[in-house]
């Protein structure tokens, strides 16, 4: 599964080109005050996690849906077929009385 963060594309489609513009929209439309560094990080790289309140504020500010911001590819990952490991028969030491020896 692959997840792509599409904030920059969603913002550009709505003619929001800078973090400063997005920060202003977040404050005006959604009432969310984020630092310049936080908005810049959201714009610049894919976050490892996003708070639901932040996601909702982004959707409100940009008038979009979460599907516009997050693209999820649910195609199953193909794994190479690994052959089963062969079972090796270990020779058993047998004493004269028919019982096996304890491990060494």
N, CA, C and O atoms as a MOPAC input file, in Angstrom:
PM7 MOZYME 1SCF
protein

 N      0.84100 1    -1.16200 1     0.00000 1
 C      0.00000 1     0.00000 1     0.00000 1
 C      0.90200 1     1.24700 1     0.00000 1
 O      1.90400 1     1.30100 1     0.71200 1
 N      0.53100 1     2.22400 1    -0.79800 1
 C      1.28200 1     3.47600 1    -0.85200 1
 C      0.34400 1     4.62800 1    -0.53000 1
 O     -0.81600 1     4.63300 1    -0.94400 1
 N      0.85100 1     5.59700 1     0.20700 1
 C      0.07900 1     6.78700 1     0.55200 1
 C      0.83500 1     7.99900 1     0.04500 1
 O      2.03000 1     8.14500 1     0.30200 1
 N      0.13500 1     8.87200 1    -0.67800 1
 C      0.75300 1    10.10100 1    -1.19400 1
 C      0.05700 1    11.30500 1    -0.58500 1
 O     -1.17200 1    11.37900 1    -0.55500 1
 N      0.84300 1    12.23200 1    -0.10800 1
 C      0.34700 1    13.48400 1     0.46400 1
 C      0.24200 1    14.48700 1    -0.67600 1
 O      1.24800 1    14.82100 1    -1.30300 1
 N     -0.95600 1    14.96400 1    -0.94700 1
 C     -1.19800 1    15.81200 1    -2.10600 1
 C     -1.60400 1    17.24000 1    -1.73600 1
 O     -2.31800 1    17.89300 1    -2.49700 1
 N     -1.16100 1    17.72700 1    -0.59000 1
 C     -1.53800 1    19.07000 1    -0.16300 1
 C     -1.09300 1    20.12000 1    -1.17000 1
 O     -1.87300 1    21.00400 1    -1.52500 1
 N      0.13300 1    20.03600 1    -1.62700 1
 C      0.65300 1    21.04800 1    -2.55400 1
 C     -0.20200 1    21.10300 1    -3.82800 1
 O     -0.50900 1    22.18700 1    -4.32200 1
 N     -0.58100 1    19.93900 1    -4.35400 1
 C     -1.39700 1    19.89000 1    -5.57200 1
 C     -2.80100 1    20.44100 1    -5.31000 1
 O     -3.32800 1    21.21900 1    -6.10600 1
 N     -3.39700 1    20.03600 1    -4.19400 1
 C     -4.74100 1    20.51200 1    -3.85800 1
 C     -4.73900 1    22.02500 1    -3.66200 1
 O     -5.66700 1    22.70800 1    -4.09500 1
 N     -3.71000 1    22.54500 1    -3.01900 1
 C     -3.61100 1    23.99100 1    -2.80700 1
 C     -3.42200 1    24.72200 1    -4.14300 1
 O     -4.05500 1    25.74800 1    -4.39000 1
 N     -2.56100 1    24.19300 1    -4.98300 1
 C     -2.30000 1    24.83300 1    -6.27800 1
 C     -3.56000 1    24.85800 1    -7.14000 1
 O     -3.79700 1    25.83500 1    -7.85100 1
 N     -4.35900 1    23.81300 1    -7.09000 1
 C     -5.60300 1    23.78400 1    -7.86100 1
 C     -6.57800 1    24.85600 1    -7.39400 1
 O     -7.49100 1    25.24100 1    -8.12400 1
 N     -6.37500 1    25.32900 1    -6.18000 1
 C     -7.22700 1    26.38600 1    -5.62200 1
 C     -6.49100 1    27.72600 1    -5.57400 1
 O     -6.90800 1    28.66700 1    -4.89900 1
 N     -5.39000 1    27.77600 1    -6.30900 1
 C     -4.55300 1    28.96900 1    -6.45000 1
 C     -3.99900 1    29.47800 1    -5.11700 1
 O     -3.91100 1    30.68200 1    -4.88000 1
 N     -3.63200 1    28.53200 1    -4.26100 1
 C     -2.92200 1    28.83500 1    -3.02200 1
 C     -1.50000 1    28.34600 1    -3.26400 1
 O     -1.25000 1    27.14300 1    -3.32700 1
 N     -0.57400 1    29.28500 1    -3.39900 1
 C      0.77000 1    28.94000 1    -3.84700 1
 C      1.81800 1    28.92200 1    -2.74400 1
 O      2.86600 1    28.29700 1    -2.91100 1
 N      1.56800 1    29.58300 1    -1.63500 1
 C      2.59500 1    29.67200 1    -0.59500 1
 C      2.05300 1    29.21400 1     0.75200 1
 O      0.84500 1    29.15700 1     0.98100 1
 N      2.98100 1    28.89500 1     1.62300 1
 C      2.61200 1    28.52700 1     2.97900 1
 C      1.96200 1    29.68600 1     3.71600 1
 O      1.08600 1    29.48200 1     4.55700 1
 N      2.38500 1    30.89300 1     3.40300 1
 C      1.80900 1    32.08700 1     4.04300 1
 C      0.33500 1    32.21700 1     3.69000 1
 O     -0.49200 1    32.52400 1     4.54800 1
 N      0.00900 1    31.98100 1     2.41600 1
 C     -1.39700 1    32.04100 1     1.99400 1
 C     -2.21200 1    30.95500 1     2.68600 1
 O     -3.32100 1    31.20800 1     3.15700 1
 N     -1.66800 1    29.76100 1     2.74700 1
 C     -2.37400 1    28.66100 1     3.39400 1
 C     -2.55300 1    28.93800 1     4.88000 1
 O     -3.61800 1    28.67600 1     5.43800 1
 N     -1.53900 1    29.45500 1     5.50800 1
 C     -1.61700 1    29.77400 1     6.94000 1
 C     -2.72000 1    30.80000 1     7.20600 1
 O     -3.46300 1    30.68200 1     8.18100 1
 N     -2.82000 1    31.79900 1     6.33900 1
 C     -3.86300 1    32.83300 1     6.47700 1
 C     -5.24900 1    32.20700 1     6.29900 1
 O     -6.17000 1    32.50600 1     7.05900 1
 N     -5.39500 1    31.33200 1     5.28900 1
 C     -6.68500 1    30.66700 1     5.06700 1
 C     -7.07800 1    29.78000 1     6.24800 1
 O     -8.24100 1    29.75000 1     6.65200 1
 N     -6.10500 1    29.06500 1     6.79500 1
 C     -6.38700 1    28.21100 1     7.95100 1
 C     -6.90800 1    29.03500 1     9.12500 1
 O     -7.83900 1    28.61900 1     9.81500 1
 N     -6.31800 1    30.18500 1     9.34700 1
 C     -6.74600 1    31.04500 1    10.45200 1
 C     -8.12000 1    31.65400 1    10.17300 1
 O     -8.98600 1    31.65500 1    11.04800 1
 N     -8.32600 1    32.17700 1     8.94800 1
 C     -9.57200 1    32.86500 1     8.61700 1
 C    -10.76800 1    31.92700 1     8.49500 1
 O    -11.82500 1    32.18800 1     9.06800 1
 N    -10.60200 1    30.83800 1     7.75200 1
 C    -11.73100 1    29.96600 1     7.44500 1
 C    -11.94700 1    28.85400 1     8.46100 1
 O    -13.08300 1    28.44300 1     8.69900 1
 N    -10.86500 1    28.36300 1     9.06400 1
 C    -10.98900 1    27.21100 1     9.95500 1
 C    -10.67400 1    27.52300 1    11.40800 1
 O    -10.89800 1    26.69000 1    12.28600 1
 N    -10.15800 1    28.71500 1    11.66800 1
 C     -9.83400 1    29.08200 1    13.04100 1
 C     -8.64200 1    28.32600 1    13.60900 1
 O     -8.51900 1    28.19500 1    14.82700 1
 N     -7.77100 1    27.83100 1    12.75400 1
 C     -6.59700 1    27.08200 1    13.21500 1
 C     -5.35200 1    27.92500 1    13.02400 1
 O     -5.04400 1    28.36100 1    11.91500 1
 N     -4.64200 1    28.14800 1    14.11500 1
 C     -3.38600 1    28.90900 1    14.07800 1
 C     -2.22500 1    27.91900 1    14.09500 1
 O     -1.97000 1    27.26900 1    15.10800 1
 N     -1.53200 1    27.80900 1    12.98100 1
 C     -0.33700 1    26.97200 1    12.91300 1
 C      0.87400 1    27.86800 1    12.71800 1
 O      0.77800 1    28.94400 1    12.12800 1
 N      2.01000 1    27.41300 1    13.22100 1
 C      3.24100 1    28.17100 1    13.02700 1
 C      3.65600 1    28.11000 1    11.56300 1
 O      3.24100 1    27.22000 1    10.82200 1
 N      4.47200 1    29.05900 1    11.16500 1
 C      4.98700 1    29.06500 1     9.79300 1
 C      5.75200 1    27.77600 1     9.50500 1
 O      5.65400 1    27.21500 1     8.41400 1
 N      6.51400 1    27.31400 1    10.49700 1
 C      7.29500 1    26.08600 1    10.32200 1
 C      6.38600 1    24.87100 1    10.11800 1
 O      6.69100 1    23.99600 1     9.30700 1
 N      5.28400 1    24.81600 1    10.84400 1
 C      4.35600 1    23.69100 1    10.70100 1
 C      3.70900 1    23.66900 1     9.32200 1
 O      3.59900 1    22.61500 1     8.69600 1
 N      3.28400 1    24.84000 1     8.85400 1
 C      2.66800 1    24.92200 1     7.52900 1
 C      3.70000 1    24.59700 1     6.45800 1
 O      3.39300 1    23.90700 1     5.48600 1
 N      4.90800 1    25.08400 1     6.63000 1
 C      5.97900 1    24.80100 1     5.67800 1
 C      6.26400 1    23.30300 1     5.61500 1
 O      6.47600 1    22.75500 1     4.53300 1
 N      6.27000 1    22.64900 1     6.75800 1
 C      6.51100 1    21.20100 1     6.80600 1
 C      5.38900 1    20.44000 1     6.10800 1
 O      5.64800 1    19.45600 1     5.41500 1
 N      4.14700 1    20.88300 1     6.28200 1
 C      3.02700 1    20.23200 1     5.61200 1
 C      3.13500 1    20.37800 1     4.09700 1
 O      2.79700 1    19.46100 1     3.34900 1
 N      3.60600 1    21.53300 1     3.65700 1
 C      3.76400 1    21.79400 1     2.22800 1
 C      4.94600 1    21.02600 1     1.63700 1
 O      4.86700 1    20.52800 1     0.51400 1
 N      6.02800 1    20.93100 1     2.38300 1
 C      7.30600 1    20.44700 1     1.83800 1
 C      7.44500 1    18.92700 1     1.80700 1
 O      8.06600 1    18.38800 1     0.89000 1
 N      6.88600 1    18.23300 1     2.77800 1
 C      7.13100 1    16.79400 1     2.83000 1
 C      5.88600 1    16.05200 1     3.29200 1
 O      4.95100 1    16.63900 1     3.83600 1
 N      5.90200 1    14.75400 1     3.06000 1
 C      4.78800 1    13.91200 1     3.46800 1
 C      4.86200 1    13.67500 1     4.97000 1
 O      5.86000 1    13.14300 1     5.45800 1
 N      3.83100 1    14.05700 1     5.71200 1
 C      3.87900 1    13.84200 1     7.16100 1
 C      3.67300 1    12.36400 1     7.49100 1
 O      3.00700 1    11.63900 1     6.75200 1
 N      4.25400 1    11.92900 1     8.60800 1
 C      4.05800 1    10.54400 1     9.02900 1
 C      2.70100 1    10.38500 1     9.72200 1
 O      2.14500 1     9.28800 1     9.78200 1
 N      2.18500 1    11.48900 1    10.23800 1
 C      0.85300 1    11.48200 1    10.83700 1
 C      0.26600 1    12.87800 1    10.76600 1
 O      0.99700 1    13.86900 1    10.73900 1
 N     -1.05600 1    12.95200 1    10.73600 1
 C     -1.76100 1    14.23400 1    10.69600 1
 C     -2.91700 1    14.14100 1    11.67400 1
 O     -3.68400 1    13.17800 1    11.65100 1
 N     -3.03800 1    15.13700 1    12.52800 1
 C     -4.16700 1    15.16200 1    13.45400 1
 C     -5.45100 1    15.34700 1    12.66000 1
 O     -5.47500 1    16.03100 1    11.63700 1
 N     -6.50300 1    14.73100 1    13.14400 1
 C     -7.80000 1    14.84700 1    12.46100 1
 C     -8.26900 1    16.29300 1    12.43800 1
 O     -8.88500 1    16.72300 1    11.46200 1
 N     -7.99400 1    17.04700 1    13.48500 1
 C     -8.40500 1    18.45900 1    13.51200 1
 C     -7.65400 1    19.26100 1    12.44900 1
 O     -8.22200 1    20.16400 1    11.83400 1
 N     -6.38300 1    18.93400 1    12.23300 1
 C     -5.60000 1    19.61200 1    11.19800 1
 C     -6.12000 1    19.24500 1     9.81700 1
 O     -6.24500 1    20.11000 1     8.95100 1
 N     -6.42300 1    17.97000 1     9.60700 1
 C     -6.96500 1    17.52200 1     8.33300 1
 C     -8.30100 1    18.21500 1     8.05100 1
 O     -8.54100 1    18.67700 1     6.93600 1
 N     -9.16100 1    18.28500 1     9.05700 1
 C    -10.45500 1    18.94900 1     8.89100 1
 C    -10.27200 1    20.43500 1     8.58200 1
 O    -10.99100 1    20.99000 1     7.75200 1
 N     -9.31000 1    21.08000 1     9.25000 1
 C     -9.04900 1    22.50100 1     9.00500 1
 C     -8.51300 1    22.72300 1     7.59100 1
 O     -8.90700 1    23.68100 1     6.92500 1
 N     -7.61900 1    21.84600 1     7.12700 1
 C     -7.11300 1    21.95700 1     5.75800 1
 C     -8.24500 1    21.82100 1     4.74700 1
 O     -8.30900 1    22.56500 1     3.76800 1
 N     -9.13500 1    20.86700 1     4.99000 1
 C    -10.27400 1    20.67500 1     4.08600 1
 C    -11.20400 1    21.88700 1     4.09900 1
 O    -11.71700 1    22.28600 1     3.05300 1
 N    -11.42200 1    22.46800 1     5.26700 1
 C    -12.26300 1    23.65400 1     5.36900 1
 C    -11.61600 1    24.83800 1     4.66300 1
 O    -12.26900 1    25.54000 1     3.89000 1
 N    -10.33300 1    25.05900 1     4.92900 1
 C     -9.63200 1    26.19900 1     4.33900 1
 C     -9.54600 1    26.10600 1     2.81900 1
 O     -9.68200 1    27.11100 1     2.12200 1
 N     -9.31900 1    24.89400 1     2.30800 1
 C     -9.15400 1    24.71400 1     0.86300 1
 C    -10.45200 1    24.30000 1     0.16600 1
 O    -10.48600 1    24.14000 1    -1.05400 1
 N    -11.51400 1    24.12900 1     0.95100 1
 C    -12.80500 1    23.69500 1     0.42000 1
 C    -12.63100 1    22.42400 1    -0.41800 1
 O    -12.97200 1    22.37100 1    -1.59900 1
 N    -12.08700 1    21.40800 1     0.25000 1
 C    -11.83400 1    20.13700 1    -0.41300 1
 C    -12.21600 1    19.00100 1     0.52300 1
 O    -12.74500 1    19.23500 1     1.61000 1
 N    -11.95200 1    17.79100 1     0.10500 1
 C    -12.22200 1    16.61800 1     0.93400 1
 C    -10.88900 1    15.95700 1     1.29100 1
 O     -9.86800 1    16.25500 1     0.67100 1
 N    -10.88800 1    15.07300 1     2.27400 1
 C     -9.65600 1    14.35400 1     2.58800 1
 C     -9.10000 1    13.58600 1     1.38500 1
 O     -7.88700 1    13.41300 1     1.26600 1
 N     -9.97500 1    13.13100 1     0.50200 1
 C     -9.51800 1    12.42200 1    -0.69600 1
 C     -8.69300 1    13.32200 1    -1.60900 1
 O     -7.87000 1    12.82600 1    -2.37900 1
 N     -8.89700 1    14.62600 1    -1.53600 1
 C     -8.09100 1    15.55100 1    -2.33000 1
 C     -6.69000 1    15.70500 1    -1.74700 1
 O     -5.75400 1    16.05700 1    -2.46400 1
 N     -6.54400 1    15.44500 1    -0.45300 1
 C     -5.26600 1    15.64900 1     0.23200 1
 C     -4.45100 1    14.36700 1     0.38100 1
 O     -3.22100 1    14.40600 1     0.42400 1
 N     -5.13700 1    13.24500 1     0.45700 1
 C     -4.45000 1    11.97000 1     0.69900 1
 C     -4.85600 1    10.99300 1    -0.39600 1
 O     -6.04100 1    10.72600 1    -0.59400 1
 N     -3.87800 1    10.46900 1    -1.09400 1
 C     -4.12900 1     9.45100 1    -2.11100 1
 C     -3.61200 1     8.12300 1    -1.57600 1
 O     -2.43800 1     7.99300 1    -1.23100 1
 N     -4.49600 1     7.15000 1    -1.51200 1
 C     -4.12800 1     5.84200 1    -0.97400 1
 C     -4.22500 1     4.81000 1    -2.09300 1
 O     -5.28200 1     4.62600 1    -2.69700 1
 N     -3.12100 1     4.15200 1    -2.35600 1
 C     -3.08300 1     3.06800 1    -3.33600 1
 C     -3.18300 1     1.77200 1    -2.55700 1
 O     -2.26000 1     1.39900 1    -1.83200 1
 N     -4.30000 1     1.09200 1    -2.70900 1
 C     -4.52700 1    -0.13500 1    -1.94600 1
 C     -4.18800 1    -1.39400 1    -2.74200 1
 O     -4.60000 1    -2.49500 1    -2.37400 1
 N     -3.44200 1    -1.23200 1    -3.82300 1
 C     -3.01500 1    -2.38900 1    -4.59600 1
 C     -2.14600 1    -3.28100 1    -3.71200 1
 O     -1.19000 1    -2.80800 1    -3.09700 1
 N     -2.47600 1    -4.56100 1    -3.64900 1
 C     -1.65800 1    -5.44200 1    -2.80400 1
 C     -0.20000 1    -5.45000 1    -3.26600 1
 O      0.09200 1    -5.40200 1    -4.46000 1
 N      0.67300 1    -5.50800 1    -2.32100 1
 C      2.10100 1    -5.55700 1    -2.61200 1
 C      2.43700 1    -6.96900 1    -3.06500 1
 O      2.08700 1    -7.94900 1    -2.40800 1
 N      3.12000 1    -7.05400 1    -4.19400 1
 C      3.51600 1    -8.36900 1    -4.67600 1
 C      4.80800 1    -8.77500 1    -3.97800 1
 O      5.79300 1    -8.03700 1    -3.96800 1
 N      4.77600 1    -9.93500 1    -3.41300 1
 C      5.96500 1   -10.45200 1    -2.74000 1
 C      6.52500 1   -11.57600 1    -3.59200 1
 O      5.77100 1   -12.37500 1    -4.14800 1
 N      7.83100 1   -11.63900 1    -3.69500 1
 C      8.40200 1   -12.74700 1    -4.46100 1
 C      8.08200 1   -14.06300 1    -3.77100 1
 O      8.09500 1   -14.17700 1    -2.54600 1
 N      7.79800 1   -15.03700 1    -4.59700 1
 C      7.47700 1   -16.35400 1    -4.05000 1
 C      8.78400 1   -17.01400 1    -3.61400 1
 O      9.69500 1   -17.21800 1    -4.41600 1
 N      8.84900 1   -17.33200 1    -2.36400 1
 C     10.05100 1   -17.99600 1    -1.83900 1
 C      9.74900 1   -19.48300 1    -1.74600 1
 O      8.72100 1   -19.88600 1    -1.20200 1
 N     10.63800 1   -20.28000 1    -2.27400 1
 C     10.39900 1   -21.72900 1    -2.19100 1
 C     10.46100 1   -22.15900 1    -0.73300 1
 O     11.20800 1   -21.58800 1     0.06200 1
 N      9.67800 1   -23.16200 1    -0.39100 1
 C      9.73000 1   -23.64200 1     0.99600 1
 C     11.11000 1   -24.20500 1     1.30500 1
 O     11.75900 1   -24.82500 1     0.46400 1
 N     11.52800 1   -23.96900 1     2.52900 1
 C     12.83500 1   -24.49900 1     2.93900 1
 C     12.75000 1   -26.01300 1     3.03500 1
 O     11.78900 1   -26.55100 1     3.58500 1
 N     13.74000 1   -26.69300 1     2.51000 1
 C     13.70200 1   -28.16000 1     2.58200 1
 C     13.88000 1   -28.61800 1     4.03000 1
 O     14.63700 1   -28.03900 1     4.81000 1
 N     13.16800 1   -29.65600 1     4.34100 1
 C     13.27900 1   -30.23800 1     5.67500 1
 C     14.44400 1   -31.22000 1     5.63400 1
 O     14.48100 1   -32.13000 1     4.80500 1
 N     15.36700 1   -31.02400 1     6.51900 1
 C     16.54600 1   -31.88800 1     6.56500 1
 C     16.31200 1   -32.93900 1     7.63700 1
 O     16.03900 1   -32.62800 1     8.79600 1
 N     16.42700 1   -34.19600 1     7.21400 1
 C     16.30900 1   -35.27700 1     8.17900 1
 C     17.64600 1   -35.45100 1     8.87800 1
 O     18.64800 1   -35.79000 1     8.24700 1
 N     17.65600 1   -35.21900 1    10.17200 1
 C     18.87600 1   -35.40200 1    10.94200 1
 C     18.97400 1   -36.86000 1    11.37200 1
 O     17.99900 1   -37.43600 1    11.85400 1
 N     20.14000 1   -37.45000 1    11.20000 1
 C     20.27200 1   -38.85200 1    11.62900 1
 C     20.15700 1   -38.92400 1    13.14800 1
 O     20.70100 1   -38.09600 1    13.87800 1
 N     19.45800 1   -39.90300 1    13.57600 1
 C     19.25700 1   -40.09800 1    15.00500 1
 C     20.23200 1   -41.18500 1    15.48700 1
 O     20.31300 1   -42.27200 1    14.91500 1
 N     20.95000 1   -40.86000 1    16.53300 1
 C     21.84800 1   -41.85800 1    17.12000 1
 C     20.99500 1   -42.79600 1    17.97100 1
 O     20.19000 1   -42.34800 1    18.78800 1
 N     21.17400 1   -44.05100 1    17.77800 1
 C     20.36700 1   -45.02000 1    18.50400 1
 C     21.29700 1   -45.88100 1    19.34500 1
 O     22.31200 1   -46.38300 1    18.86300 1
 N     20.94000 1   -46.03800 1    20.58100 1
 C     21.74400 1   -46.88800 1    21.44900 1
 C     21.34800 1   -48.34800 1    21.21100 1
 O     20.41500 1   -48.64300 1    20.46500 1
 N     22.04500 1   -49.20500 1    21.83300 1
 C     21.78000 1   -50.63200 1    21.67200 1
 C     20.39300 1   -51.03500 1    22.14800 1
 O     19.87200 1   -52.06400 1    21.71800 1
 N     19.80200 1   -50.26700 1    23.00100 1
 C     18.49900 1   -50.64200 1    23.53500 1
 C     17.34400 1   -50.01000 1    22.74300 1
 O     16.18800 1   -50.14300 1    23.14400 1
 N     17.63300 1   -49.32700 1    21.63000 1
 C     16.56800 1   -48.79000 1    20.80100 1
 C     16.10800 1   -47.37800 1    21.15100 1
 O     15.19600 1   -46.83600 1    20.52700 1
 N     16.75800 1   -46.78700 1    22.16800 1
 C     16.37000 1   -45.41500 1    22.50000 1
 C     17.36300 1   -44.44000 1    21.90600 1
 O     18.53300 1   -44.77200 1    21.71300 1
 N     16.89300 1   -43.22900 1    21.61500 1
 C     17.79400 1   -42.22700 1    21.07100 1
 C     18.65100 1   -41.63300 1    22.17200 1
 O     18.30800 1   -41.68500 1    23.35300 1
 N     19.76100 1   -41.07600 1    21.76100 1
 C     20.69400 1   -40.44700 1    22.70700 1
 C     20.21200 1   -39.03300 1    23.00600 1
 O     19.55300 1   -38.41600 1    22.16800 1
 N     20.52700 1   -38.51900 1    24.17100 1
 C     20.16500 1   -37.13200 1    24.48600 1
 C     21.02300 1   -36.18100 1    23.62600 1
 O     22.11200 1   -36.55000 1    23.18600 1
 N     20.52800 1   -34.97300 1    23.39500 1
 C     21.28300 1   -34.01900 1    22.58100 1
 C     22.61400 1   -33.65900 1    23.23500 1
 O     22.74800 1   -33.68000 1    24.45900 1
 N     23.58300 1   -33.33200 1    22.40300 1
 C     24.90700 1   -32.96100 1    22.91200 1
 C     24.98200 1   -31.49500 1    23.18600 1
 O     26.02300 1   -31.00100 1    23.62100 1

